[in-house]
Amino acid sequence: MIALLTTFHILVGMALIGLVLVQHGKGAEAGAAFGGGASSTVFGARGAATFLSRLTAWLVAIFFVTSLLLAYIVTSAPKSGSVVESAAPVATEVAPQENRPADVPAVK
């Protein structure tokens, strides 16, 4: 589940980056007013900008929701102790009596 959601989150992020890079800036509209030729597109004079901005808004909303879902899933996962304890178990056994040095008292 986490892997699928992470993959979808990355794909939405990449699509969002690409979509933002494709859009024209605010200064690009002035060129069309002086005969830039870009005003007669498939979507009409303002249709492409409206479509791209709405698609960007939807992708931002999806990216935000997947970010919140991933954060919730990661923080609600059960904790099993510290990272150090789970990485290397500590040996807590007491050495047998015959292997003890003479100056160490025996534990009873």
Distance bins in CASP14 RR format, pairs under 12 A and 6 or more apart:
PFRMAT RR
TARGET T0000
AUTHOR 0000-0000-0000
RMODE 2
METHOD distances of the structure
MODEL  1
1 7 0 0 0 0 0 1 0 0 0 0 0
1 8 0 0 0 0 0 1 0 0 0 0 0
1 69 0 0 0 0 1 0 0 0 0 0 0
1 70 0 0 0 0 0 1 0 0 0 0 0
1 73 1 0 0 1 0 0 0 0 0 0 0
1 74 0 0 0 0 0 1 0 0 0 0 0
1 77 0 0 0 0 0 1 0 0 0 0 0
2 8 0 0 0 0 0 1 0 0 0 0 0
2 9 0 0 0 0 0 1 0 0 0 0 0
2 66 0 0 0 0 0 1 0 0 0 0 0
2 69 0 0 0 0 1 0 0 0 0 0 0
2 70 1 0 0 1 0 0 0 0 0 0 0
2 71 0 0 0 0 0 1 0 0 0 0 0
2 72 0 0 0 0 0 1 0 0 0 0 0
2 73 1 0 1 0 0 0 0 0 0 0 0
2 74 1 0 0 1 0 0 0 0 0 0 0
2 76 0 0 0 0 0 1 0 0 0 0 0
2 77 0 0 0 0 1 0 0 0 0 0 0
3 9 0 0 0 0 0 1 0 0 0 0 0
3 10 0 0 0 0 0 1 0 0 0 0 0
3 70 0 0 0 0 0 1 0 0 0 0 0
3 73 0 0 0 0 0 1 0 0 0 0 0
4 10 0 0 0 0 0 1 0 0 0 0 0
4 11 0 0 0 0 0 1 0 0 0 0 0
4 66 0 0 0 0 0 1 0 0 0 0 0
4 69 0 0 0 0 0 1 0 0 0 0 0
4 70 0 0 0 0 0 1 0 0 0 0 0
4 73 0 0 0 0 0 1 0 0 0 0 0
5 11 0 0 0 0 0 1 0 0 0 0 0
5 12 0 0 0 0 0 1 0 0 0 0 0
5 62 0 0 0 0 0 1 0 0 0 0 0
5 63 0 0 0 0 0 1 0 0 0 0 0
5 65 0 0 0 0 0 1 0 0 0 0 0
5 66 1 0 0 1 0 0 0 0 0 0 0
5 67 0 0 0 0 0 1 0 0 0 0 0
5 68 0 0 0 0 0 1 0 0 0 0 0
5 69 1 0 0 1 0 0 0 0 0 0 0
5 70 1 0 0 1 0 0 0 0 0 0 0
5 71 0 0 0 0 0 1 0 0 0 0 0
5 72 0 0 0 0 0 1 0 0 0 0 0
5 73 1 0 0 1 0 0 0 0 0 0 0
5 74 0 0 0 0 0 1 0 0 0 0 0
6 12 0 0 0 0 0 1 0 0 0 0 0
6 13 0 0 0 0 0 1 0 0 0 0 0
6 66 0 0 0 0 1 0 0 0 0 0 0
6 67 0 0 0 0 0 1 0 0 0 0 0
6 69 0 0 0 0 0 1 0 0 0 0 0
6 70 1 0 0 1 0 0 0 0 0 0 0
6 71 0 0 0 0 0 1 0 0 0 0 0
6 73 0 0 0 0 1 0 0 0 0 0 0
6 74 0 0 0 0 0 1 0 0 0 0 0
7 13 0 0 0 0 0 1 0 0 0 0 0
7 14 0 0 0 0 0 1 0 0 0 0 0
7 66 0 0 0 0 0 1 0 0 0 0 0
7 70 0 0 0 0 0 1 0 0 0 0 0
8 14 0 0 0 0 0 1 0 0 0 0 0
8 15 0 0 0 0 0 1 0 0 0 0 0
8 59 0 0 0 0 0 1 0 0 0 0 0
8 62 0 0 0 0 1 0 0 0 0 0 0
8 63 0 0 0 0 1 0 0 0 0 0 0
8 65 0 0 0 0 0 1 0 0 0 0 0
8 66 1 0 0 1 0 0 0 0 0 0 0
8 67 0 0 0 0 0 1 0 0 0 0 0
8 69 0 0 0 0 1 0 0 0 0 0 0
8 70 0 0 0 0 1 0 0 0 0 0 0
9 15 0 0 0 0 0 1 0 0 0 0 0
9 16 0 0 0 0 0 1 0 0 0 0 0
9 59 0 0 0 0 0 1 0 0 0 0 0
9 62 0 0 0 0 1 0 0 0 0 0 0
9 63 1 0 0 1 0 0 0 0 0 0 0
9 64 0 0 0 0 0 1 0 0 0 0 0
9 65 0 0 0 0 1 0 0 0 0 0 0
9 66 1 0 1 0 0 0 0 0 0 0 0
9 67 1 0 0 1 0 0 0 0 0 0 0
9 68 0 0 0 0 0 1 0 0 0 0 0
9 69 0 0 0 0 1 0 0 0 0 0 0
9 70 1 0 0 1 0 0 0 0 0 0 0
9 71 0 0 0 0 0 1 0 0 0 0 0
9 73 0 0 0 0 0 1 0 0 0 0 0
10 16 0 0 0 0 0 1 0 0 0 0 0
10 17 0 0 0 0 0 1 0 0 0 0 0
10 63 0 0 0 0 0 1 0 0 0 0 0
10 66 0 0 0 0 1 0 0 0 0 0 0
10 67 0 0 0 0 0 1 0 0 0 0 0
10 70 0 0 0 0 0 1 0 0 0 0 0
11 17 0 0 0 0 0 1 0 0 0 0 0
11 18 0 0 0 0 0 1 0 0 0 0 0
11 59 0 0 0 0 0 1 0 0 0 0 0
11 62 0 0 0 0 0 1 0 0 0 0 0
11 63 0 0 0 0 0 1 0 0 0 0 0
11 66 0 0 0 0 1 0 0 0 0 0 0
12 18 0 0 0 0 0 1 0 0 0 0 0
12 19 0 0 0 0 0 1 0 0 0 0 0
12 55 0 0 0 0 0 1 0 0 0 0 0
12 56 0 0 0 0 0 1 0 0 0 0 0
12 58 0 0 0 0 1 0 0 0 0 0 0
12 59 1 0 1 0 0 0 0 0 0 0 0
12 60 0 0 0 0 1 0 0 0 0 0 0
12 61 0 0 0 0 1 0 0 0 0 0 0
12 62 1 0 1 0 0 0 0 0 0 0 0
12 63 1 0 1 0 0 0 0 0 0 0 0
12 64 0 0 0 0 1 0 0 0 0 0 0
12 65 0 0 0 0 1 0 0 0 0 0 0
12 66 1 0 0 1 0 0 0 0 0 0 0
12 67 0 0 0 0 1 0 0 0 0 0 0
12 69 0 0 0 0 0 1 0 0 0 0 0
12 70 0 0 0 0 0 1 0 0 0 0 0
13 19 0 0 0 0 1 0 0 0 0 0 0
13 20 0 0 0 0 1 0 0 0 0 0 0
13 56 0 0 0 0 0 1 0 0 0 0 0
13 59 1 0 0 1 0 0 0 0 0 0 0
13 60 0 0 0 0 1 0 0 0 0 0 0
13 62 0 0 0 0 1 0 0 0 0 0 0
13 63 1 0 1 0 0 0 0 0 0 0 0
13 64 0 0 0 0 0 1 0 0 0 0 0
13 66 0 0 0 0 1 0 0 0 0 0 0
13 67 0 0 0 0 1 0 0 0 0 0 0
14 20 0 0 0 0 0 1 0 0 0 0 0
14 21 0 0 0 0 0 1 0 0 0 0 0
14 59 0 0 0 0 0 1 0 0 0 0 0
14 63 0 0 0 0 0 1 0 0 0 0 0
15 21 0 0 0 0 0 1 0 0 0 0 0
15 22 0 0 0 0 0 1 0 0 0 0 0
15 55 0 0 0 0 1 0 0 0 0 0 0
15 56 0 0 0 0 1 0 0 0 0 0 0
15 58 0 0 0 0 0 1 0 0 0 0 0
15 59 1 0 1 0 0 0 0 0 0 0 0
15 60 0 0 0 0 0 1 0 0 0 0 0
15 62 0 0 0 0 1 0 0 0 0 0 0
15 63 0 0 0 0 1 0 0 0 0 0 0
16 22 0 0 0 0 0 1 0 0 0 0 0
16 23 0 0 0 0 0 1 0 0 0 0 0
16 52 0 0 0 0 0 1 0 0 0 0 0
16 55 0 0 0 0 1 0 0 0 0 0 0
16 56 1 0 0 1 0 0 0 0 0 0 0
16 57 0 0 0 0 0 1 0 0 0 0 0
16 58 0 0 0 0 1 0 0 0 0 0 0
16 59 1 0 1 0 0 0 0 0 0 0 0
16 60 1 0 0 1 0 0 0 0 0 0 0
16 61 0 0 0 0 0 1 0 0 0 0 0
16 62 0 0 0 0 1 0 0 0 0 0 0
16 63 1 0 1 0 0 0 0 0 0 0 0
16 64 0 0 0 0 0 1 0 0 0 0 0
16 66 0 0 0 0 0 1 0 0 0 0 0
16 67 0 0 0 0 0 1 0 0 0 0 0
17 23 0 0 0 0 0 1 0 0 0 0 0
17 56 0 0 0 0 0 1 0 0 0 0 0
17 59 0 0 0 0 1 0 0 0 0 0 0
17 60 0 0 0 0 0 1 0 0 0 0 0
17 63 0 0 0 0 0 1 0 0 0 0 0
18 52 0 0 0 0 0 1 0 0 0 0 0
18 55 0 0 0 0 0 1 0 0 0 0 0
18 56 0 0 0 0 1 0 0 0 0 0 0
18 59 0 0 0 0 1 0 0 0 0 0 0
19 51 0 0 0 0 0 1 0 0 0 0 0
19 52 1 0 0 1 0 0 0 0 0 0 0
19 53 0 0 0 0 1 0 0 0 0 0 0
19 54 0 0 0 0 0 1 0 0 0 0 0
19 55 1 0 0 1 0 0 0 0 0 0 0
19 56 1 0 1 0 0 0 0 0 0 0 0
19 57 0 0 0 0 0 1 0 0 0 0 0
19 58 0 0 0 0 1 0 0 0 0 0 0
19 59 1 0 0 1 0 0 0 0 0 0 0
19 60 0 0 0 0 1 0 0 0 0 0 0
19 62 0 0 0 0 0 1 0 0 0 0 0
19 63 0 0 0 0 0 1 0 0 0 0 0
20 52 0 0 0 0 1 0 0 0 0 0 0
20 53 0 0 0 0 0 1 0 0 0 0 0
20 55 0 0 0 0 0 1 0 0 0 0 0
20 56 1 0 0 1 0 0 0 0 0 0 0
20 57 0 0 0 0 0 1 0 0 0 0 0
20 59 0 0 0 0 1 0 0 0 0 0 0
20 60 0 0 0 0 1 0 0 0 0 0 0
20 63 0 0 0 0 0 1 0 0 0 0 0
21 52 0 0 0 0 0 1 0 0 0 0 0
21 56 0 0 0 0 0 1 0 0 0 0 0
22 28 0 0 0 0 0 1 0 0 0 0 0
22 48 0 0 0 0 1 0 0 0 0 0 0
22 49 0 0 0 0 0 1 0 0 0 0 0
22 51 0 0 0 0 0 1 0 0 0 0 0
22 52 1 0 0 1 0 0 0 0 0 0 0
22 53 0 0 0 0 0 1 0 0 0 0 0
22 55 0 0 0 0 0 1 0 0 0 0 0
22 56 0 0 0 0 1 0 0 0 0 0 0
23 29 0 0 0 0 0 1 0 0 0 0 0
23 48 0 0 0 0 1 0 0 0 0 0 0
23 49 1 0 0 1 0 0 0 0 0 0 0
23 50 0 0 0 0 0 1 0 0 0 0 0
23 51 0 0 0 0 0 1 0 0 0 0 0
23 52 1 0 1 0 0 0 0 0 0 0 0
23 53 1 0 0 1 0 0 0 0 0 0 0
23 54 0 0 0 0 0 1 0 0 0 0 0
23 55 0 0 0 0 1 0 0 0 0 0 0
23 56 1 0 0 1 0 0 0 0 0 0 0
23 57 0 0 0 0 0 1 0 0 0 0 0
23 59 0 0 0 0 0 1 0 0 0 0 0
24 30 0 0 0 0 0 1 0 0 0 0 0
24 31 0 0 0 0 1 0 0 0 0 0 0
24 32 0 0 0 0 1 0 0 0 0 0 0
24 36 0 0 0 0 0 1 0 0 0 0 0
24 38 0 0 0 0 1 0 0 0 0 0 0
24 39 0 0 0 0 0 1 0 0 0 0 0
24 41 0 0 0 0 0 1 0 0 0 0 0
24 46 0 0 0 0 0 1 0 0 0 0 0
24 48 0 0 0 0 1 0 0 0 0 0 0
24 49 1 0 0 1 0 0 0 0 0 0 0
24 52 0 0 0 0 1 0 0 0 0 0 0
24 53 0 0 0 0 0 1 0 0 0 0 0
25 31 0 0 0 0 0 1 0 0 0 0 0
25 32 0 0 0 0 0 1 0 0 0 0 0
25 49 0 0 0 0 1 0 0 0 0 0 0
25 52 0 0 0 0 0 1 0 0 0 0 0
25 53 0 0 0 0 0 1 0 0 0 0 0
26 49 0 0 0 0 0 1 0 0 0 0 0
26 53 0 0 0 0 0 1 0 0 0 0 0
27 33 0 0 0 0 0 1 0 0 0 0 0
27 34 0 0 0 0 0 1 0 0 0 0 0
27 49 0 0 0 0 0 1 0 0 0 0 0
28 34 0 0 0 0 0 1 0 0 0 0 0
28 36 0 0 0 0 1 0 0 0 0 0 0
28 37 0 0 0 0 0 1 0 0 0 0 0
28 38 1 0 0 1 0 0 0 0 0 0 0
28 39 0 0 0 0 0 1 0 0 0 0 0
28 48 0 0 0 0 0 1 0 0 0 0 0
28 49 0 0 0 0 1 0 0 0 0 0 0
29 35 0 0 0 0 0 1 0 0 0 0 0
29 36 0 0 0 0 0 1 0 0 0 0 0
29 38 0 0 0 0 1 0 0 0 0 0 0
29 39 0 0 0 0 1 0 0 0 0 0 0
29 45 0 0 0 0 1 0 0 0 0 0 0
29 46 0 0 0 0 1 0 0 0 0 0 0
29 48 0 0 0 0 0 1 0 0 0 0 0
29 49 0 0 0 0 1 0 0 0 0 0 0
30 36 0 0 0 0 1 0 0 0 0 0 0
30 38 0 0 0 0 0 1 0 0 0 0 0
30 39 0 0 0 0 0 1 0 0 0 0 0
31 37 0 0 0 0 1 0 0 0 0 0 0
31 38 1 0 0 1 0 0 0 0 0 0 0
31 39 0 0 0 0 1 0 0 0 0 0 0
32 38 1 0 1 0 0 0 0 0 0 0 0
32 39 1 0 1 0 0 0 0 0 0 0 0
32 40 0 0 0 0 1 0 0 0 0 0 0
32 41 0 0 0 0 1 0 0 0 0 0 0
32 44 0 0 0 0 0 1 0 0 0 0 0
32 45 1 0 0 1 0 0 0 0 0 0 0
32 46 0 0 0 0 0 1 0 0 0 0 0
32 48 0 0 0 0 0 1 0 0 0 0 0
32 49 0 0 0 0 0 1 0 0 0 0 0
33 39 0 0 0 0 1 0 0 0 0 0 0
33 45 0 0 0 0 0 1 0 0 0 0 0
35 45 0 0 0 0 0 1 0 0 0 0 0
36 45 0 0 0 0 0 1 0 0 0 0 0
37 44 0 0 0 0 0 1 0 0 0 0 0
37 45 0 0 0 0 0 1 0 0 0 0 0
38 44 0 0 0 0 0 1 0 0 0 0 0
38 45 0 0 0 0 1 0 0 0 0 0 0
38 46 0 0 0 0 0 1 0 0 0 0 0
38 47 0 0 0 0 0 1 0 0 0 0 0
38 48 0 0 0 0 1 0 0 0 0 0 0
38 49 0 0 0 0 0 1 0 0 0 0 0
39 45 1 0 1 0 0 0 0 0 0 0 0
39 46 0 0 0 0 1 0 0 0 0 0 0
39 47 0 0 0 0 0 1 0 0 0 0 0
39 48 0 0 0 0 1 0 0 0 0 0 0
39 49 0 0 0 0 0 1 0 0 0 0 0
40 46 0 0 0 0 0 1 0 0 0 0 0
40 47 0 0 0 0 0 1 0 0 0 0 0
40 48 0 0 0 0 0 1 0 0 0 0 0
41 47 1 0 0 1 0 0 0 0 0 0 0
41 48 1 0 1 0 0 0 0 0 0 0 0
41 49 0 0 0 0 1 0 0 0 0 0 0
41 50 0 0 0 0 0 1 0 0 0 0 0
41 51 0 0 0 0 0 1 0 0 0 0 0
41 52 0 0 0 0 0 1 0 0 0 0 0
42 48 1 0 0 1 0 0 0 0 0 0 0
42 51 0 0 0 0 1 0 0 0 0 0 0
43 49 0 0 0 0 1 0 0 0 0 0 0
43 50 1 0 0 1 0 0 0 0 0 0 0
43 51 1 0 1 0 0 0 0 0 0 0 0
43 52 0 0 0 0 1 0 0 0 0 0 0
43 53 0 0 0 0 0 1 0 0 0 0 0
43 54 0 0 0 0 0 1 0 0 0 0 0
43 55 0 0 0 0 0 1 0 0 0 0 0
44 50 0 0 0 0 1 0 0 0 0 0 0
44 51 0 0 0 0 1 0 0 0 0 0 0
46 52 0 0 0 0 0 1 0 0 0 0 0
46 53 0 0 0 0 0 1 0 0 0 0 0
47 53 0 0 0 0 1 0 0 0 0 0 0
47 54 0 0 0 0 1 0 0 0 0 0 0
47 55 0 0 0 0 0 1 0 0 0 0 0
48 54 0 0 0 0 0 1 0 0 0 0 0
48 55 0 0 0 0 0 1 0 0 0 0 0
49 55 0 0 0 0 0 1 0 0 0 0 0
49 56 0 0 0 0 0 1 0 0 0 0 0
50 56 0 0 0 0 0 1 0 0 0 0 0
50 57 0 0 0 0 0 1 0 0 0 0 0
51 57 0 0 0 0 0 1 0 0 0 0 0
51 58 0 0 0 0 0 1 0 0 0 0 0
52 58 0 0 0 0 0 1 0 0 0 0 0
52 59 0 0 0 0 0 1 0 0 0 0 0
53 59 0 0 0 0 0 1 0 0 0 0 0
53 60 0 0 0 0 0 1 0 0 0 0 0
54 60 0 0 0 0 0 1 0 0 0 0 0
54 61 0 0 0 0 0 1 0 0 0 0 0
55 61 0 0 0 0 0 1 0 0 0 0 0
55 62 0 0 0 0 0 1 0 0 0 0 0
56 62 0 0 0 0 0 1 0 0 0 0 0
56 63 0 0 0 0 0 1 0 0 0 0 0
57 63 0 0 0 0 0 1 0 0 0 0 0
57 64 0 0 0 0 0 1 0 0 0 0 0
58 64 0 0 0 0 0 1 0 0 0 0 0
58 65 0 0 0 0 0 1 0 0 0 0 0
59 65 0 0 0 0 0 1 0 0 0 0 0
59 66 0 0 0 0 0 1 0 0 0 0 0
60 66 0 0 0 0 0 1 0 0 0 0 0
60 67 0 0 0 0 0 1 0 0 0 0 0
61 67 0 0 0 0 0 1 0 0 0 0 0
61 68 0 0 0 0 0 1 0 0 0 0 0
62 68 0 0 0 0 0 1 0 0 0 0 0
62 69 0 0 0 0 0 1 0 0 0 0 0
63 69 0 0 0 0 0 1 0 0 0 0 0
63 70 0 0 0 0 0 1 0 0 0 0 0
64 70 0 0 0 0 0 1 0 0 0 0 0
64 71 0 0 0 0 0 1 0 0 0 0 0
65 71 0 0 0 0 0 1 0 0 0 0 0
65 72 0 0 0 0 0 1 0 0 0 0 0
66 72 0 0 0 0 0 1 0 0 0 0 0
66 73 0 0 0 0 0 1 0 0 0 0 0
67 73 0 0 0 0 0 1 0 0 0 0 0
67 74 0 0 0 0 0 1 0 0 0 0 0
68 74 0 0 0 0 0 1 0 0 0 0 0
68 75 0 0 0 0 0 1 0 0 0 0 0
69 75 0 0 0 0 0 1 0 0 0 0 0
69 76 0 0 0 0 0 1 0 0 0 0 0
70 76 0 0 0 0 0 1 0 0 0 0 0
70 77 0 0 0 0 0 1 0 0 0 0 0
71 77 0 0 0 0 0 1 0 0 0 0 0
79 85 0 0 0 0 0 1 0 0 0 0 0
79 86 0 0 0 0 0 1 0 0 0 0 0
80 86 1 0 0 1 0 0 0 0 0 0 0
80 87 0 0 0 0 0 1 0 0 0 0 0
81 87 0 0 0 0 0 1 0 0 0 0 0
82 88 0 0 0 0 0 1 0 0 0 0 0
82 89 0 0 0 0 0 1 0 0 0 0 0
82 90 0 0 0 0 0 1 0 0 0 0 0
84 90 0 0 0 0 1 0 0 0 0 0 0
85 92 0 0 0 0 0 1 0 0 0 0 0
93 99 0 0 0 0 0 1 0 0 0 0 0
93 107 0 0 0 0 0 1 0 0 0 0 0
94 100 0 0 0 0 1 0 0 0 0 0 0
94 104 0 0 0 0 0 1 0 0 0 0 0
94 106 0 0 0 0 1 0 0 0 0 0 0
94 107 1 0 0 1 0 0 0 0 0 0 0
94 108 0 0 0 0 0 1 0 0 0 0 0
95 101 0 0 0 0 1 0 0 0 0 0 0
95 104 0 0 0 0 1 0 0 0 0 0 0
95 106 0 0 0 0 0 1 0 0 0 0 0
95 107 0 0 0 0 1 0 0 0 0 0 0
96 106 0 0 0 0 0 1 0 0 0 0 0
96 107 0 0 0 0 0 1 0 0 0 0 0
97 104 0 0 0 0 0 1 0 0 0 0 0
97 105 0 0 0 0 0 1 0 0 0 0 0
97 106 1 0 1 0 0 0 0 0 0 0 0
97 107 0 0 0 0 1 0 0 0 0 0 0
97 108 0 0 0 0 0 1 0 0 0 0 0
98 106 0 0 0 0 0 1 0 0 0 0 0
99 106 0 0 0 0 0 1 0 0 0 0 0
100 106 1 0 0 1 0 0 0 0 0 0 0
100 107 0 0 0 0 1 0 0 0 0 0 0
END
